[in-house]
């Protein structure tokens, strides 16, 4: 009888740790998605006193790509062996989530 209690206890502990890890992952992904706009390089508009050449569209696109790549890299660094995904699955999910967030920001 005592062995069955220990088994149930270990199983419950394992489920609790999985749930906790999933919450950590979800919080990390949410934080990464919220922080990605903050990490973007924002080009300040030129002041009226010192007119200069306007930033090129290619510079803006490059800044957005850099911010996107940084957000994906941050997400990929959160991977842990204890997650329910392989590293490749995790990286693919990071890219997919950041792509969707970028599409939302564009619209």
BALO-105951 format. One record per residue (C-alpha): residue number from 1; residue in one letter; x, y, z. Coordinates in pm, 1 decimal, always signed. Example, Ala and Ser with C-alpha at 12.3 -4.5 7.8 and 13.67 -1.06 7.14 Angstrom:
node seq: 1 | type: A | u: +1230.0 | v: -450.0 | w: +780.0
node seq: 2 | type: S | u: +1367.0 | v: -106.0 | w: +714.0
END
This chain:
node seq: 1 | type: X | u: +0.0 | v: +0.0 | w: +0.0
node seq: 2 | type: X | u: +280.0 | v: +238.0 | w: +84.2
node seq: 3 | type: X | u: +449.0 | v: +183.1 | w: -254.7
node seq: 4 | type: X | u: +133.8 | v: +287.0 | w: -440.7
node seq: 5 | type: X | u: +123.4 | v: +614.3 | w: -247.1
node seq: 6 | type: X | u: +483.4 | v: +687.2 | w: -339.7
node seq: 7 | type: X | u: +409.2 | v: +611.9 | w: -704.3
node seq: 8 | type: X | u: +106.6 | v: +842.7 | w: -702.3
node seq: 9 | type: X | u: +309.7 | v: +1110.6 | w: -529.2
node seq: 10 | type: X | u: +591.2 | v: +1085.5 | w: -784.4
node seq: 11 | type: X | u: +339.9 | v: +1093.7 | w: -1070.6
node seq: 12 | type: X | u: +169.0 | v: +1399.3 | w: -926.8
node seq: 13 | type: X | u: +503.4 | v: +1570.1 | w: -880.3
node seq: 14 | type: X | u: +596.7 | v: +1497.3 | w: -1240.5
node seq: 15 | type: X | u: +264.9 | v: +1638.8 | w: -1364.1
node seq: 16 | type: X | u: +309.3 | v: +1948.1 | w: -1149.2
node seq: 17 | type: X | u: +659.8 | v: +2004.6 | w: -1284.7
node seq: 18 | type: X | u: +533.2 | v: +1965.6 | w: -1642.6
node seq: 19 | type: X | u: +254.9 | v: +2211.9 | w: -1577.4
node seq: 20 | type: X | u: +501.3 | v: +2452.5 | w: -1420.2
node seq: 21 | type: X | u: +738.5 | v: +2418.1 | w: -1717.5
node seq: 22 | type: X | u: +453.4 | v: +2483.5 | w: -1958.7
node seq: 23 | type: X | u: +362.4 | v: +2798.1 | w: -1766.5
node seq: 24 | type: X | u: +725.0 | v: +2910.6 | w: -1778.8
node seq: 25 | type: X | u: +736.5 | v: +2850.5 | w: -2155.4
node seq: 26 | type: X | u: +408.3 | v: +3032.1 | w: -2213.4
node seq: 27 | type: X | u: +524.9 | v: +3325.6 | w: -2002.2
node seq: 28 | type: X | u: +854.7 | v: +3338.1 | w: -2189.6
node seq: 29 | type: X | u: +684.8 | v: +3333.2 | w: -2528.4
node seq: 30 | type: X | u: +442.8 | v: +3600.9 | w: -2416.3
node seq: 31 | type: X | u: +725.4 | v: +3813.1 | w: -2280.4
node seq: 32 | type: X | u: +923.6 | v: +3764.4 | w: -2600.2
node seq: 33 | type: X | u: +628.0 | v: +3865.9 | w: -2813.2
node seq: 34 | type: X | u: +562.3 | v: +4173.6 | w: -2601.2
node seq: 35 | type: X | u: +928.7 | v: +4274.2 | w: -2592.5
node seq: 36 | type: X | u: +998.0 | v: +4228.1 | w: -2964.6
node seq: 37 | type: X | u: +848.0 | v: +4569.2 | w: -3057.1
node seq: 38 | type: X | u: +1047.6 | v: +4727.0 | w: -2774.6
node seq: 39 | type: X | u: +1367.1 | v: +4577.4 | w: -2915.9
node seq: 40 | type: X | u: +1298.2 | v: +4713.9 | w: -3263.7
node seq: 41 | type: X | u: +1516.9 | v: +4997.4 | w: -3374.6
node seq: 42 | type: X | u: +1292.7 | v: +5296.4 | w: -3419.4
node seq: 43 | type: X | u: +1406.7 | v: +5563.2 | w: -3658.8
node seq: 44 | type: X | u: +1331.8 | v: +5906.3 | w: -3513.2
node seq: 45 | type: X | u: +1179.7 | v: +6153.0 | w: -3757.9
node seq: 46 | type: X | u: +1416.2 | v: +6431.6 | w: -3858.6
node seq: 47 | type: X | u: +1370.9 | v: +6752.6 | w: -3663.2
node seq: 48 | type: X | u: +1245.0 | v: +7057.4 | w: -3855.9
node seq: 49 | type: X | u: +1559.5 | v: +7254.7 | w: -3763.1
node seq: 50 | type: X | u: +1794.3 | v: +7005.1 | w: -3927.9
node seq: 51 | type: X | u: +1629.4 | v: +6852.8 | w: -4232.7
node seq: 52 | type: X | u: +1825.1 | v: +6562.5 | w: -4365.5
node seq: 53 | type: X | u: +1772.3 | v: +6276.1 | w: -4599.3
node seq: 54 | type: X | u: +1479.4 | v: +6056.9 | w: -4503.8
node seq: 55 | type: X | u: +1567.6 | v: +5700.9 | w: -4407.3
node seq: 56 | type: X | u: +1546.1 | v: +5465.1 | w: -4698.0
node seq: 57 | type: X | u: +1279.7 | v: +5199.6 | w: -4706.1
node seq: 58 | type: X | u: +1553.7 | v: +4937.7 | w: -4722.4
node seq: 59 | type: X | u: +1693.8 | v: +5063.4 | w: -4388.3
node seq: 60 | type: X | u: +1352.0 | v: +5028.8 | w: -4225.3
node seq: 61 | type: X | u: +1306.9 | v: +4677.8 | w: -4365.3
node seq: 62 | type: X | u: +1655.2 | v: +4582.7 | w: -4245.5
node seq: 63 | type: X | u: +1577.1 | v: +4712.3 | w: -3894.9
node seq: 64 | type: X | u: +1255.4 | v: +4508.2 | w: -3886.4
node seq: 65 | type: X | u: +1439.2 | v: +4194.9 | w: -3999.9
node seq: 66 | type: X | u: +1704.4 | v: +4249.7 | w: -3731.4
node seq: 67 | type: X | u: +1437.2 | v: +4287.7 | w: -3461.7
node seq: 68 | type: X | u: +1259.5 | v: +3974.7 | w: -3587.6
node seq: 69 | type: X | u: +1582.4 | v: +3773.3 | w: -3588.5
node seq: 70 | type: X | u: +1668.4 | v: +3893.7 | w: -3237.7
node seq: 71 | type: X | u: +1324.4 | v: +3794.1 | w: -3106.9
node seq: 72 | type: X | u: +1353.1 | v: +3447.3 | w: -3263.2
node seq: 73 | type: X | u: +1703.7 | v: +3404.3 | w: -3117.7
node seq: 74 | type: X | u: +1580.5 | v: +3506.7 | w: -2770.7
node seq: 75 | type: X | u: +1296.7 | v: +3257.5 | w: -2793.7
node seq: 76 | type: X | u: +1529.7 | v: +2978.3 | w: -2907.9
node seq: 77 | type: X | u: +1757.6 | v: +3043.3 | w: -2608.8
node seq: 78 | type: X | u: +1468.9 | v: +2961.7 | w: -2372.5
node seq: 79 | type: X | u: +1463.7 | v: +2597.2 | w: -2489.3
node seq: 80 | type: X | u: +1533.6 | v: +2338.3 | w: -2221.4
node seq: 81 | type: X | u: +1585.4 | v: +1963.0 | w: -2249.9
node seq: 82 | type: X | u: +1291.2 | v: +1912.3 | w: -2012.6
node seq: 83 | type: X | u: +1041.4 | v: +2068.9 | w: -2254.7
node seq: 84 | type: X | u: +802.9 | v: +1852.8 | w: -2451.7
node seq: 85 | type: X | u: +963.2 | v: +1961.4 | w: -2782.2
node seq: 86 | type: X | u: +1289.8 | v: +1886.9 | w: -2953.8
node seq: 87 | type: X | u: +1520.8 | v: +2179.6 | w: -3015.1
node seq: 88 | type: X | u: +1426.1 | v: +2181.3 | w: -3383.9
node seq: 89 | type: X | u: +1052.9 | v: +2183.3 | w: -3302.3
node seq: 90 | type: X | u: +1109.8 | v: +2465.6 | w: -3053.9
node seq: 91 | type: X | u: +1301.7 | v: +2673.2 | w: -3312.1
node seq: 92 | type: X | u: +1027.5 | v: +2616.9 | w: -3571.0
node seq: 93 | type: X | u: +764.4 | v: +2726.3 | w: -3318.1
node seq: 94 | type: X | u: +964.7 | v: +3038.0 | w: -3230.1
node seq: 95 | type: X | u: +986.3 | v: +3135.6 | w: -3597.1
node seq: 96 | type: X | u: +615.3 | v: +3066.2 | w: -3653.7
node seq: 97 | type: X | u: +505.9 | v: +3273.7 | w: -3352.8
node seq: 98 | type: X | u: +731.4 | v: +3566.6 | w: -3443.6
node seq: 99 | type: X | u: +613.3 | v: +3553.0 | w: -3807.6
node seq: 100 | type: X | u: +252.8 | v: +3572.5 | w: -3691.1
node seq: 101 | type: X | u: +332.6 | v: +3862.2 | w: -3458.0
node seq: 102 | type: X | u: +507.7 | v: +4046.0 | w: -3741.8
node seq: 103 | type: X | u: +201.0 | v: +3996.1 | w: -3964.7
node seq: 104 | type: X | u: -23.9 | v: +4138.0 | w: -3691.5
node seq: 105 | type: X | u: +201.0 | v: +4442.3 | w: -3653.6
node seq: 106 | type: X | u: +201.7 | v: +4505.7 | w: -4030.3
node seq: 107 | type: X | u: -177.3 | v: +4507.2 | w: -4055.8
END
